[in-house]
Amino acid sequence: MNRSIARISSAFAALCFALLCMPRVAVAAPLWRFAGRTFAFTHVERRDATLLVGIDDPALQRLFHTVGAIVTWKPGARYVLIATGEPTIVSFAIGHRTYDIGPLAVRSKVAPFAHGREAYIEFDALARALGLRKIADGATTILQPQITNLDVRDEGNGMRVVARGAIPLQARLVRASTRQMTYAFIGVGSRLTHIRSVDAGGLVAVDISQVGTAANPTTYVTLDLDGSSHVAQVGSLDGRDIGFIIAPGASEVALGTRAAPASVRAVATAPPTPTPRIAVPLRPPPNAELPTVSPWNRVANEPLATSPPVGEVTPAPLVTLAQVNTIQAESTPNGVTLHVTLTGAASFDWHHLRAPDNRFWIDLHGATLEPTAIPPSTGAPIENVRADQIDPQTVRIALSIAGVHDVTVTPSATGVDIVVNGAMSLADASTAGTGVAGTGTPSVTLAAAAPVAGGDPNLWSVNPVAAYVPTNPRLIVIDPGHGGSDRGAVRHGVAEAVLTLDMAKRLRAILEARGWQVIMTRTKDVDVYAPNDTAEQELQARDNIANRAGARLLVSIHVNAYINAGPNGTTTYYAKPIDEPLARDIQNELAAQVGTKNDGIVKSHLYIPLHAFMPACLVETAFLSNPDDFALLTDPAWRQKVAVAIADGITDYAGAPPPAIQPQQ
């Protein structure tokens, strides 16, 4: 070999080695703005001018948390799974450009890749999957949450229009007439079709348009009616779906809602003389002031339309809500004090969980979170502070506390002070309390803390007392999931509602034979609250049965399902600290007896266990969508095994039923 060639080859190899050893240069990332905050990604890569962000990036993690998305990935794994808040499963495969958003297959510009122990994904693909629109605004890019879907369905006796959002939605009725109902969605945009003709079920067309700025958008949805219809507004449990029921010629629409006051839920209209309809683009109502609030402050205190046109119905004014203006931290010799300032008055309830959880939260009812109320940075013993608008009228301020410390809550005319004592406390019990903060009369009055016979059927039932004491320690409540108008998961003609009722009846027979009293939330294939009710009404009705009866414990039985046939196994869910021992004992027996994959116990804020006063859990027995699990679920002998295992788990947890109280002689 020629010496000069050897020298050149050696020099080239040395240059390559030097380049490989050079420290990596950080890629400058642009500024982004979402929910009133500006941030920058720090875990970034660029491939062919395409921005990719590492899933462990702190700003991206905060974004996921804000929109309610959950990311699952382990180093070395092939798939990155993201469960959005709607929920929809988004699946990215390392090294492949095609990714799935639910049942849809989409292609990204650059395939995801792993760098070290972190996966990097094209941010444009992430934004689309989360329902966020990128809008350039000078040196900053705004992430605008969208109304992602607007479904129009014929339900036989009328039409249903459902708007789905990337964040929880709040629809305000701003104009009502015999021909049109206009709703404003504050803080969200939309790129959906402008006018959609329907001409069925009393609904003529749906008109959608966006006004405002990129940072403060408002989307208007107008329902064009045939003049003889009634409209009722309904919302989903998490607020991401807002629905409108159009009933042609009906005299009454008896549907519950949690998304608007009763005065604007259903508007009855008298049949006018038919007139020709002209479809015109929707414009903001006269004298409307465009809102300048953040996406998380969607309930304004003044009507948008101050001068409705002649002949139109003026909606009743919305309830004036208190405003959470600031959250400030002050270090004191005894610990840390959080000062929460309010304009107006709000009722509140607070909860402090026992060790090792130690979490504290306070819910301010009848309140909205202002953009100025930014959670502060704090010192020990508070690890972090979070503030969220958890529903249109409730602000939650939550603290993560390192160790066991006393927490006191003191309301005042200007707000409420939360004092965390820096000294370690010997107390090891959950504590809770209620009160009123601010000046004036709160718009929301707290429900009773304990179950009251004959009380509000929608009683909010998070137990605020330190320890639960059953009034009937011999009673167990079994909740067969779904039923009636809600079939649950359905595969090959087999409905979850039927399977859960069968297993619940088998469990009841076993428990009664062992000396327990048993109540089932339903004994037939029916709704517990009412047909076609909201999820919150139905689930709360089931909790109310157990809460008002003072039961020893509550077990809800369900059947799982997924979008494909892969997942299988049995899982038991719990929500409160007092639920965990019951969930663990039941899951252990199921794992030992029924022969399915043991997916363990999972802590999740599922409605039934969360709103039960007593220890409660929810059992997902197996997957209807998996062929092997399907064969088990449709086998009566296997369903009997499930009932025996749950009963044995209850025995492991609670022992034998206490003796019946004999009447005095």
C-alpha positions in Angstrom: 0.0 0.0 0.0 1.3 3.5 -0.9 2.6 5.4 2.1 0.8 8.6 1.2 -2.5 6.8 1.0 -1.8 5.3 4.4 -1.1 8.7 5.8 -4.3 10.1 4.3 -6.3 7.2 5.6 -4.9 7.6 9.1 -5.6 11.3 9.1 -9.2 10.7 8.0 -9.7 8.1 10.7 -8.3 10.5 13.3 -10.6 13.3 12.1 -13.6 10.9 12.3 -12.6 9.9 15.8 -12.2 13.5 16.8 -15.6 14.4 15.5 -17.2 11.5 17.4 -15.5 12.6 20.6 -16.6 16.2 20.3 -19.1 17.3 22.9 -22.7 17.6 21.6 -23.9 21.1 21.0 -27.2 21.9 22.4 -29.9 22.7 19.8 -31.5 26.0 20.3 -35.2 25.5 20.8 -37.9 28.1 20.0 -40.2 29.5 22.6 -43.7 28.1 23.0 -46.8 29.4 24.7 -49.7 27.4 26.1 -52.3 28.1 28.8 -50.9 31.5 29.4 -47.3 30.3 30.0 -44.2 30.6 27.8 -41.6 27.8 27.9 -38.9 26.2 25.9 -38.0 22.6 25.3 -34.5 21.5 26.4 -34.3 17.9 25.3 -34.4 18.6 21.6 -32.9 17.2 18.4 -33.3 18.3 14.7 -33.4 15.9 11.8 -33.9 17.4 8.3 -35.1 20.7 9.9 -37.7 18.8 11.9 -37.9 19.3 15.7 -38.0 16.2 17.8 -38.5 16.4 21.6 -37.4 13.9 24.2 -40.3 12.5 26.2 -38.5 13.2 29.5 -38.2 16.9 28.7 -39.6 18.8 31.7 -41.6 21.3 29.6 -43.1 18.4 27.6 -44.0 16.5 30.8 -45.8 19.6 32.1 -47.7 19.9 28.8 -48.7 16.2 29.0 -49.9 16.7 32.5 -51.9 19.9 31.6 -53.8 18.2 28.7 -54.3 15.0 30.7 -52.0 12.7 28.6 -50.2 9.7 30.1 -46.9 8.4 28.5 -45.7 4.9 28.7 -42.2 3.9 27.5 -39.3 2.0 28.9 -35.7 2.2 27.6 -35.2 -0.6 25.1 -38.9 -0.9 24.3 -40.2 -0.6 20.8 -43.4 1.4 21.3 -44.1 4.7 22.9 -47.8 4.8 24.0 -49.6 8.0 24.8 -53.1 7.9 26.3 -54.7 11.3 25.6 -57.3 12.9 27.8 -60.2 12.1 25.5 -59.0 9.2 25.9 -57.3 8.0 22.6 -54.3 5.7 22.4 -51.5 7.1 20.3 -48.8 4.6 19.4 -45.4 5.5 18.1 -42.9 2.8 17.0 -39.1 3.5 17.4 -37.6 3.6 13.9 -40.9 3.8 12.0 -42.6 6.9 10.6 -46.1 5.5 10.7 -47.9 6.0 14.0 -51.5 5.3 15.2 -54.0 7.8 16.6 -56.7 5.4 17.8 -57.7 3.4 14.7 -56.1 5.9 12.2 -52.6 5.4 10.8 -50.6 8.6 10.2 -47.1 9.3 8.9 -44.6 11.6 10.6 -41.8 13.4 8.7 -39.1 11.8 10.8 -39.2 8.4 12.6 -39.0 8.4 16.4 -35.6 7.2 17.7 -34.0 6.4 21.1 -31.0 8.4 22.3 -29.6 6.9 25.4 -32.5 6.1 27.7 -34.9 8.6 26.2 -37.2 8.4 23.2 -37.4 11.4 20.8 -40.6 12.1 18.8 -41.4 14.6 16.2 -43.2 17.5 18.0 -45.6 18.2 15.1 -46.9 14.7 15.4 -47.3 15.0 19.2 -49.1 18.3 18.8 -51.6 16.8 16.3 -52.2 13.8 18.5 -52.9 16.0 21.5 -55.4 18.2 19.6 -53.1 21.3 19.6 -52.6 23.7 16.7 -49.3 25.5 16.2 -49.7 29.2 15.4 -46.6 31.4 14.9 -46.7 34.6 16.9 -43.5 36.5 16.4 -40.7 34.7 18.1 -43.1 32.5 20.0 -45.3 29.6 18.7 -48.7 29.3 20.3 -50.2 25.9 21.0 -53.9 26.5 20.6 -56.2 23.8 22.0 -58.8 22.7 19.5 -62.3 21.4 19.3 -61.0 18.2 17.7 -64.3 16.6 16.6 -67.9 17.7 16.1 -70.1 14.6 15.7 -73.7 14.7 14.5 -75.8 11.6 15.2 -79.4 10.6 14.6 -80.7 8.9 17.7 -84.1 8.0 16.4 -86.2 10.4 18.4 -83.9 13.4 17.8 -80.3 14.4 17.0 -77.2 14.6 19.2 -74.4 17.0 18.4 -71.2 16.3 20.4 -68.1 18.6 20.5 -64.9 17.0 21.7 -61.9 19.1 22.9 -58.2 18.8 23.6 -58.9 20.3 27.0 -62.1 20.3 29.1 -64.7 22.4 27.4 -67.2 25.0 28.7 -70.1 25.9 26.5 -71.9 29.2 27.2 -75.3 30.0 25.7 -75.0 33.4 24.2 -78.0 33.6 21.9 -81.3 31.7 21.8 -84.2 31.9 19.4 -86.8 29.6 17.8 -84.4 29.2 14.9 -80.9 29.3 16.3 -79.0 28.4 19.5 -75.5 29.8 19.6 -72.9 28.5 22.1 -69.4 30.0 22.8 -66.5 27.8 23.6 -64.0 30.1 25.2 -60.2 29.4 25.0 -60.4 26.8 22.2 -60.1 27.1 18.4 -61.3 24.9 15.5 -60.4 24.2 11.9 -63.5 22.1 11.3 -66.0 22.6 8.4 -67.8 25.9 8.6 -71.4 24.8 7.9 -72.7 21.3 7.9 -76.2 20.6 6.5 -78.3 18.1 8.4 -82.0 18.6 7.8 -83.1 15.8 10.1 -84.6 15.3 13.6 -85.4 19.0 14.1 -81.8 20.1 13.2 -81.3 22.0 10.0 -77.5 22.7 10.1 -74.6 23.2 12.4 -72.4 26.3 11.9 -69.0 26.6 13.5 -66.5 29.5 13.4 -63.6 31.0 15.3 -62.9 34.5 16.4 -60.4 36.2 18.7 -56.6 35.9 18.8 -54.3 33.0 18.6 -53.7 33.1 22.3 -57.3 33.8 23.3 -59.6 32.2 20.8 -63.4 31.6 21.0 -65.2 29.1 18.8 -68.9 29.6 18.2 -71.2 26.7 17.4 -74.7 27.5 16.1 -77.5 25.0 15.9 -79.9 26.0 13.2 -83.3 24.5 14.1 -86.6 23.9 12.3 -88.5 26.1 14.8 -90.3 23.3 16.7 -87.4 21.8 18.6 -86.0 21.8 22.1 -82.3 21.7 23.0 -80.7 20.3 26.1 -77.0 20.6 26.9 -75.2 17.6 28.5 -71.6 17.1 29.4 -69.3 14.1 30.0 -67.7 13.2 33.3 -64.3 14.8 32.5 -65.8 17.8 30.6 -64.0 17.1 27.3 -67.3 16.2 25.6 -70.1 18.7 25.4 -73.3 17.4 23.8 -76.5 19.0 22.6 -79.7 16.9 22.4 -82.2 18.2 19.8 -85.7 16.8 20.3 -88.2 17.8 17.6 -91.6 18.9 18.8 -91.0 17.6 22.3 -92.6 19.2 25.3 -89.8 18.5 27.7 -86.3 17.2 27.6 -85.5 15.7 31.0 -81.7 15.4 30.8 -79.3 16.2 33.5 -76.2 18.4 32.9 -73.3 19.7 34.9 -71.9 22.1 32.3 -74.4 25.0 32.7 -77.0 26.4 35.1 -80.5 25.0 34.9 -81.7 28.2 33.3 -79.7 27.6 30.1 -79.7 23.8 29.9 -83.0 23.4 28.0 -84.8 26.2 26.1 -88.3 25.4 25.1 -89.4 27.2 21.9 -92.9 27.7 20.5 -93.5 26.7 16.9 -93.4 29.9 14.7 -94.7 30.4 11.2 -92.2 28.5 8.9 -89.9 30.9 7.1 -87.2 30.2 4.5 -83.8 29.6 6.0 -80.7 31.3 4.5 -77.4 29.8 5.6 -75.0 32.6 6.4 -71.6 32.6 8.1 -71.8 33.0 11.9 -70.5 36.2 13.3 -70.1 37.1 17.0 -73.3 38.3 18.7 -73.8 42.1 18.8 -71.8 44.0 21.4 -69.9 40.9 22.2 -66.6 41.5 23.9 -63.9 39.0 22.9 -62.6 37.2 26.1 -59.0 37.8 27.0 -58.8 34.9 29.5 -56.5 31.8 29.4 -57.9 28.5 28.2 -58.3 27.4 31.8 -60.5 30.4 32.8 -63.4 29.6 30.5 -66.3 30.8 32.7 -66.6 34.6 32.4 -68.7 36.6 34.9 -70.6 38.7 32.4 -72.8 37.6 29.5 -71.2 37.9 26.1 -74.3 39.2 24.4 -75.5 42.4 26.2 -78.1 43.4 23.6 -79.8 40.4 22.0 -81.7 41.1 18.8 -85.4 41.7 18.9 -87.4 38.5 19.0 -84.7 36.4 20.6 -84.7 34.9 24.1 -82.3 36.4 26.5 -80.6 33.6 28.5 -80.6 34.0 32.3 -77.4 35.5 33.6 -74.8 33.0 34.7 -73.8 32.7 38.3 -71.0 35.1 39.3 -68.0 33.1 40.3 -65.2 34.0 42.7 -61.8 34.5 41.1 -58.6 33.0 42.5 -56.2 35.8 41.7 -52.8 34.8 43.2 -51.1 32.0 45.1 -48.0 33.2 47.0 -45.6 31.3 49.3 -44.1 32.8 52.4 -41.4 31.1 54.4 -41.9 31.4 58.2 -39.9 30.1 61.2 -42.5 27.4 61.6 -42.7 26.2 58.0 -44.4 27.6 54.8 -47.6 29.6 54.4 -49.5 29.7 51.1 -51.6 32.9 50.7 -54.5 32.3 48.2 -56.2 35.6 47.3 -59.8 35.7 46.1 -62.2 38.2 44.6 -65.7 37.3 45.8 -66.6 34.4 48.0 -66.1 30.6 47.6 -67.0 27.7 49.7 -64.2 25.1 50.2 -63.4 21.7 51.5 -59.9 20.4 52.2 -58.3 17.0 52.7 -55.0 15.8 54.1 -54.1 12.2 53.6 -52.3 10.1 56.1 -48.7 8.8 55.7 -47.1 7.7 53.6 -49.2 9.6 51.1 -49.2 12.9 52.9 -50.9 14.8 50.1 -53.1 17.8 50.8 -55.6 19.5 48.5 -58.3 22.2 48.9 -61.2 22.6 46.5 -62.6 26.1 46.1 -66.2 25.7 44.8 -67.8 28.4 42.7 -64.5 29.8 41.6 -62.3 30.2 38.5 -58.6 30.3 38.2 -57.1 33.5 36.9 -54.0 33.5 34.7 -52.2 35.4 37.5 -52.6 32.5 39.9 -49.4 30.8 39.1 -48.3 28.1 41.6 -45.2 29.3 43.4 -41.9 27.7 44.0 -41.6 26.6 47.6 -39.2 25.1 50.1 -39.3 22.2 52.5 -41.5 20.6 53.6 -43.6 21.4 50.5 -42.2 19.6 47.4 -44.5 21.3 44.8 -47.8 23.2 44.4 -50.3 22.6 41.6 -53.4 24.7 40.8 -56.0 23.4 38.3 -59.5 24.3 37.1 -60.8 20.7 37.6 -64.4 21.6 36.5 -66.0 24.8 35.3 -66.8 25.9 38.9 -64.0 24.3 41.0 -60.4 25.3 41.5 -58.2 22.7 43.2 -54.9 23.6 44.8 -52.8 20.5 45.7 -49.6 20.1 47.7 -47.1 17.3 47.7 -45.6 17.3 51.2 -42.3 15.6 52.2 -43.0 13.7 55.4 -45.8 14.0 58.0 -46.5 17.6 58.9 -49.5 19.5 60.4 -51.5 21.5 57.9 -54.0 24.2 59.0 -56.4 26.2 56.8 -57.5 29.7 57.8 -60.1 31.6 55.7 -60.2 35.4 55.6 -62.0 38.2 53.9 -59.3 38.3 51.2 -58.9 34.5 50.6 -57.5 31.6 52.5 -54.1 30.8 54.1 -52.7 27.2 54.1 -50.0 26.8 56.7 -47.7 23.7 56.6 -45.8 23.3 59.9 -42.1 22.6 59.3 -41.8 20.4 62.4 -42.6 16.7 61.9 -46.0 15.8 63.3 -46.8 12.6 65.2 -50.3 12.6 63.9 -50.9 9.9 61.4 -54.6 10.3 60.4 -56.4 11.9 57.5 -57.9 15.2 58.4 -60.4 17.4 56.5 -62.5 20.5 56.9 -64.9 22.9 55.2 -65.5 26.6 55.2 -66.1 29.8 53.3 -63.4 32.2 52.1 -63.5 35.7 50.7 -66.3 38.4 50.9 -69.9 37.9 49.9 -72.1 34.9 49.4 -70.6 31.8 47.7 -72.3 30.6 44.5 -71.9 27.0 45.5 -73.0 25.5 48.9 -71.2 22.3 50.0 -73.3 19.2 50.3 -73.5 17.4 53.6 -70.4 15.4 54.5 -72.2 12.3 55.6 -75.0 10.3 53.8 -78.4 11.6 54.5 -81.5 9.5 53.8 -83.7 11.1 51.2 -81.1 13.8 50.4 -79.8 15.0 47.1 -79.6 12.0 44.7 -76.4 13.6 43.2 -74.7 14.0 46.6 -70.9 14.5 46.3 -69.6 11.8 48.4 -65.8 12.1 48.9 -65.6 11.1 52.5 -64.3 14.2 54.5 -64.1 12.5 57.9 -60.9 11.1 59.4 -62.0 7.5 59.5 -64.9 5.6 58.1 -67.2 3.7 60.5 -69.9 1.6 58.8 -73.3 1.9 60.3 -74.1 -1.6 59.0 -70.8 -3.6 59.3 -72.6 -6.8 58.0 -73.5 -5.2 54.7 -71.5 -5.6 51.4 -72.6 -3.7 48.3 -71.9 -5.3 44.9 -72.0 -3.1 41.8 -72.5 -4.9 38.4 -70.9 -2.5 36.0 -73.0 -0.8 33.2 -76.6 -2.0 32.4 -79.7 -0.8 30.7 -78.9 1.9 28.1 -75.2 1.4 28.7 -74.0 -1.9 27.4 -70.4 -1.4 28.2 -67.9 -3.3 26.1 -69.5 -5.6 23.4 -67.7 -8.3 21.4 -69.4 -10.8 19.1 -72.8 -10.0 20.5 -71.6 -10.5 24.2 -72.2 -7.4 26.3 -70.2 -6.4 29.4 -73.5 -5.4 31.2 -74.8 -9.0 31.0 -71.5 -10.6 32.2 -71.1 -8.3 35.2 -74.6 -9.0 36.4 -74.1 -12.7 36.2 -70.8 -12.6 38.2 -72.4 -10.2 40.7 -75.3 -12.6 41.3 -72.9 -15.5 41.8 -70.8 -13.4 44.3 -74.0 -12.4 46.2 -75.0 -16.0 46.7 -71.5 -16.9 48.0 -71.4 -14.0 50.4 -74.9 -14.5 51.7 -74.1 -18.2 52.4 -71.1 -17.0 54.5 -73.4 -14.8 56.6 -73.1 -11.4 55.0 -75.9 -9.1 54.0 -75.6 -8.1 50.4 -77.2 -5.3 48.3 -76.6 -5.1 44.6 -76.9 -1.7 42.9 -78.9 -3.4 40.2 -80.4 -6.9 39.9 -81.7 -6.6 36.4 -80.3 -5.2 33.1 -81.3 -1.6 33.8 -79.8 1.8 34.5 -79.5 2.6 38.2 -80.3 6.3 37.8 -82.2 6.7 34.6 -82.0 5.6 30.9 -79.5 7.7 28.9 -78.4 9.6 32.0 -75.0 11.2 32.3 -72.0 9.2 33.5 -71.8 11.3 36.7 -75.5 10.7 37.5 -75.3 7.0 36.9 -72.1 6.4 38.8 -73.1 8.7 41.7 -76.4 6.8 42.0 -74.5 3.6 42.6 -72.2 5.2 45.2 -75.2 6.6 46.9 -76.7 3.2 47.5 -73.6 2.1 49.5 -73.0 5.5 51.2 -76.5 5.8 52.5 -76.7 2.2 53.7 -73.5 2.6 55.6 -72.0 -0.5 54.0 -68.8 -2.3 55.2 -67.3 -2.2 51.7 -68.1 -1.9 48.0 -66.9 -4.0 45.0 -67.7 -3.0 41.4 -67.3 -5.7 38.8 -66.4 -4.9 35.2 -65.0 -6.5 32.0 -62.2 -4.9 30.1 -61.7 -4.2 26.4 -59.1 -2.6 24.1 -58.9 -1.4 20.5 -57.0 -4.5 19.5 -56.8 -8.1 20.7 -53.4 -8.0 22.4 -54.0 -6.9 26.0 -55.3 -9.5 28.5 -55.4 -10.2 32.2 -57.1 -9.1 35.4 -56.6 -5.9 37.3 -58.1 -4.4 40.5 -58.3 -0.6 40.8 -58.5 1.5 43.9 -58.6 5.3 44.5 -58.4 6.1 48.3 -55.8 5.0 50.8 -58.4 2.9 52.7 -59.1 1.0 49.4 -55.7 -0.4 48.9 -55.8 -3.4 51.4 -59.1 -4.5 50.0 -57.9 -4.3 46.4 -54.8 -6.2 47.2 -56.5 -9.0 49.0 -59.1 -9.4 46.2 -56.4 -9.3 43.4 -54.2 -11.9 45.2 -57.1 -14.3 45.3 -58.0 -13.7 41.7 -54.4 -14.2 40.6 -54.3 -17.5 42.5 -57.6 -18.9 41.3 -58.8 -17.7 37.9 -55.8 -18.4 35.6 -55.6 -15.0 33.8 -52.5 -12.8 33.6 -52.0 -11.0 36.9 -51.9 -7.3 36.2 -51.9 -6.4 39.9 -53.6 -3.5 41.6 -53.6 0.1 40.1 -54.3 3.4 41.9 -56.6 5.4 39.7 -59.3 8.0 40.3 -62.1 5.9 39.0 -65.5 7.4 40.0 -67.0 4.5 41.9 -64.2 3.8 44.4 -63.2 7.5 44.7 -66.7 8.6 45.7 -67.5 5.8 48.0 -67.3 6.6 51.8 -66.2 3.0 52.6 -63.3 0.9 51.3 -64.1 0.2 47.6 -62.4 -1.3 44.5 -63.2 -2.0 40.9 -62.3 -5.3 39.4 -61.6 -5.6 35.6 -62.0 -9.4 35.4 -60.7 -10.0 31.9 -60.6 -8.6 28.3 -63.6 -9.2 26.0 -61.3 -8.1 23.2 -58.8 -10.9 23.7 -59.7 -14.3 22.3 -58.4 -16.3 25.2 -60.0 -14.0 27.8 -63.2 -14.0 25.7 -63.4 -17.8 26.0 -63.1 -17.6 29.8 -65.6 -14.8 30.2 -68.2 -16.7 28.2 -67.7 -19.9 30.3 -70.1 -20.0 33.3 -67.7 -22.2 35.3 -65.0 -19.5 35.0 -67.3 -16.8 36.1 -68.1 -18.9 39.1 -64.3 -19.0 39.9 -64.2 -15.2 39.7 -67.1 -14.9 42.2 -65.4 -17.4 44.6 -62.0 -15.5 44.3 -63.6 -12.1 45.0 -65.5 -13.6 48.0 -62.3 -15.1 49.3 -60.5 -11.8 48.9 -63.3 -10.1 50.9 -62.9 -12.8 53.6 -59.1 -12.2 53.7 -59.7 -8.5 54.1 -62.7 -8.3 56.4 -62.8 -11.7 58.1 -66.1 -13.3 59.1 -69.2 -11.1 59.2 -69.9 -9.7 62.7 -72.8 -11.3 64.6 -76.3 -9.9 64.0 -77.5 -7.4 66.7 -80.2 -9.1 68.7 -83.2 -7.1 69.7 -83.4 -6.3 73.4 -85.7 -8.7 75.3 
